[in-house]
Amino acid sequence: MSNATATNASRRDSSTWPRWVLLTALLAGNVALALGPWFVRLADTGPVSAAFWRLFLALPFLILLAKGTGQALTGIPRKTLILVALGSAAFALDLSSWHIGIEKTRLGNATLFGNAGSIVLLFWTFIITRTVPRGMEWLAIIFALGGASILLGRSLEISTATLIGDLFCLAAGLFYAVYLLTLQDARKGIGAWSLLVWVSIFACPVILALALVNGEPVWPTDWTPIVILFVSSQLIGQGLLVFSLRHFPPLIIGLALLTQPAVAAMIGYSAFGEVLLPLDIFGMLLLGGALLVAKRNRVERKTPPKLAP
């Protein structure tokens, strides 16, 4: 069975699912991804090492999913593989930077800034099309700048280390935008699961090298947080999103995305005592609104499936 045939068959099969099942899968996938930062902090490896394990341990399952859905893992053109390799390097930097930021800043901030790729792509669109923002795009820019300023300012009030954590997470959002742009054409001839397999294959060595250069402990003494991290983020979260995303418009996807920082902020409060003041909540709402508008304004842009955050 060809990739196209497998994809069309998958769409016909999944279209028979009730709407409430698809919506539940979309929300559950976002909640599962929001749990990731908690287990990054609990892991007794370094943060970048935890990123390596979450990808490496999930790789055999991704291969099974690709084969089970009839997606080819071989015979991919060399030019496409080169693009995937470049995009995977950007994704490795994204995930590594985000994990470092998770350990330094509040979980709600980390999740919001880590998802800032949509806003970066909105600005990139203005550059390549040589156009100026219009309508709701101006609102996204104002919300993004206002929300980011409030959250960064509040982090600086807490400590310089917290602000640095925010900046690492913002850098992760930038790297993720590069990942999306690099794989924009490459993904057209590759199935979703096959693409995730190759991204993991190329990204794992880069992340491991970064962990070693950073002097981190790589081998965990307690595997529980690492196993829960890869199961919740890479299998459950990623699997549910790949299953459900194609069935919803960008507005619904954007609204569901906003459950991630909300869940992360609640975990930060209950597990680590990270108290949010009204100003923090206002800043998060502004930045969340910017993410929502940015995602809605990219209706026509096709992007590769997200490998957590």
N, C-alpha and C positions, 0 to 999 in steps of 0.2 A: 504493500500500500504506500503510495507517495505521501509526502508531507501535506500537500494540498488536500488530498482525499481524506487523510486522517483528521486534518483540522476541520474540514467541512462536516465530516461525520460527527466529530466531537461537538460542533455547534448545534447540529440537529438533535443530538442526544440531550445536551444540556438545556436546550430550549424547552424540553418537556418538564423541566423542574418547576414547581410552583414558585411564584414571585417571592413569597415569604421565605422560602428556603434559600434563594439566591441572596436576598437582603441579609438574612441571618449569617450566611457565609461571609458576606462582605464585611459586616460589623465584627464578626468573630475573628476574621483574619487581621483586622486592624488592632483589635484588643490583644491578640496573640503577639503581634509585633511590638506593641507598647510594653509588654512584659520584658522584652529583651534587655533594656538598660538595667533593670533590677538584677538580673543574673550576671550581667557583665561585672557589676560591682561585687557580687557575692563570689565570683570565681577567684581562686587563689593563684591563678596565672596572672600575667600582665594583661592589660586591656587589649593590646594588639594580638597577643597570643590567643585570647578568647575569640577574637575575630577569625583567626586561622581555624580554630577547632570547629566553629559554627558552620563554616563552609566545608571543611574537609570531611567531617562526620556525615554531613548531609549528601555528599557527592554520590555514594552508592545508591541512595534512594532516588536521587534525581535521574540517574542512569536508568533505573528500573522504570520510572515514570515515563521517560522519553521512549524507551523501547515498548512499553505497554501501550502507548498511544500511537505507535507506528512512526515516530519521528526519527529520521536518520541521524546517526552520530558521525558517520563517515561520508566521504564523497563531497565534502563542503569545499568550494573553490578556495584556492590559496589566498586570493585577495580578500575574501570575506573573513578568513581566519586571521589575517593580519589586522583587519579592523577590529575584530573581536578581541584580539590580544591587546591592542591599544586601549580599547574601551575597558577591558578587564583591569589593566594597570590603573586607570582612573578610578575604577570601582574599588580596587584594593586600597588606594589612598583615601577614598571616601570612607570606607568602613573603618580603616585604622584611625583616621583622624577623629571620626565620630566616637569610637570607643575610648580614645584618650580623653575627649571632651566630657564623656559621660561620667568619668571618675572625678572631674574637677568642678562641674557645675550642677545645677539642679536638674532633676530628671525631666521636668516639664520644659525647661529651656532647651535641653539637649534634643528632645524629640521635635520641638518646633523648628529650631535652627537646622537640625539635620534633614528636615524635609523642605528646606528652602530652595531646592533645585528648581521647582516650578517658577519661583519668582526670578531666579537667575535666567531661566530660559525666556521669560517674558521680556527682560531687558535685552537679551541676545537677539530676540526677534526685531526689536526696534533698530538695532545696529545693522543687521544684515539686510533689512528691508529699507533702511534709511527713511524710516517714518517716525512720526512723533506719537506719543500716547493719545488716546481719545476715549471719551466716555468712561466706562468702568475701569479702564486701564489706569487712568489718573488716580482713581480711588485706590486701586491695588498698590500703586507706588506710595501714596500718602500713608496708607495703613501700614505698609511694610517698613517705611522709614520711621514712622511714629512708634510702632510696636517694638521694633528692634532697638530704637534709642532708649525707650523706657526699660526694656529688659536688660540691656547692656549696662545702663546706668545703675539699675538696682543691683546687678551682679557686682559692679565696682564698689558699691556701698558695703557689700558683704565681705569681699576680699578680692585682691588682685588675681588670685588663683582662680576664683569663680569666673571672673571676666575672661581670663585666658581660656578656660573651658568653653565658654560661649564662642570664642573666636575659633577654636578647634572645630566646634560643631558647625559654625558658619562655613568654614573651609570645606567641611565634609559635604555641605549642600552644593558648593561650587564644583567640587570634584564629581558629584553625582550628575550635575548638569552636563559636564564634559562627557561622562559615561553615556548619557542619553544621546547626546549629539553624535558621538562617535559611532554608536550602534544603530543610528536611525535608518541607515540603508542596509546594513549588514543583516538585520533581523528579518528582512523581507523574504529571504529564502530559507530561513531556519525556523523550525517549530519552537514554541515557547520553552518547553522543557529541554530540548536539545541546546538551545542558546544558554540556558542556565547552567547546563553541564559544562559547556566550553568556557563560560565566564568563570566558573569555579576552578576549573583546571588551570587556567591562566592566572587567576588571582591568588590562589593559595600559595604558590612559591614566593610571590611578591610580598604578601602579608607576613609569611614566616621569616623572610629576610629582614623585613622592617622590625619585627619583634626581636630578632637576634641582635640587630644593630642597636636597638633601644636597650639592650641588656636585660630583657624581661625573662622571668622563668616561663618556660613553655609547657613543660609536662605538669599537669595538675596533680595534686595529692588527693583532692576531693573532686571526683568526676561529676557529682550530682548537679551543681550549677551549670557546668558545661553541657551536659547531656540535655538538661531542661532548656537551655538556651538554644541549642540547635534544633530540638524538637519543636519548641514553641515558635521560634522565628523562621527557621528555614523550611520546616516541613508543614506545620499546621498553618502558620501565618502566610507564608509564600504560597502554599498549595491552595488555600481557600481564596486568596486574591486572584491567582491565575484562573481559578475556576469561575469566579464571579464577576471580575472586572468588566469583561466584554459585554455584559448584559445591562450596564447602567450608563446614563449620560454623565459627563464630567461634573455637573453640579452635585449629583448624588454621591459620586466618588469623592469629591472634595469635602462634602459634609461628613462622610464616613471617616475620611482621613483625620478630621479634627477630633475624633474620639481618641486618637493616639496620645496627643499631649495632655488631654483631660485625664486619661487613665494613668499616664506616667506621673502627672502631678499628684494624683491621689496616692500612688505608691510611694512617691518621694515623701509625702507628708506622713503616711502611716509607718513606713519602714525606716526612714532616715530623719524624720522630724523637720522636713523642709517646709516651712510655713510660707504660704503665699499671702501677701497683703493685697488690699483692693487695687493698688496701683499695678502690682504684678499681674493680677487677673485682667485688668484693663489692657495692659500691654500684650498679653497672650491673645486676647480677643481681637485686637487690632491686627497682629501678625497672622492669626488664624484666618481672619477675613481676607487679608491679602493673598494668602495661599489659596483660598477658595476662589477668589476672583481670577487669579492667575491661571489656575487649573481650568476654570470654565472658559477662559479666552484661548485655550489651546485645543479646542474641539477637533480641529482638523489635523493636528499633529499626532502621529502615531509614535509611541515610545515603547522601549522594551520593558518587559515585566520587571517589577522592582525586587531586587534582592535586599531584604531588610537594610536599612532601618525600617 
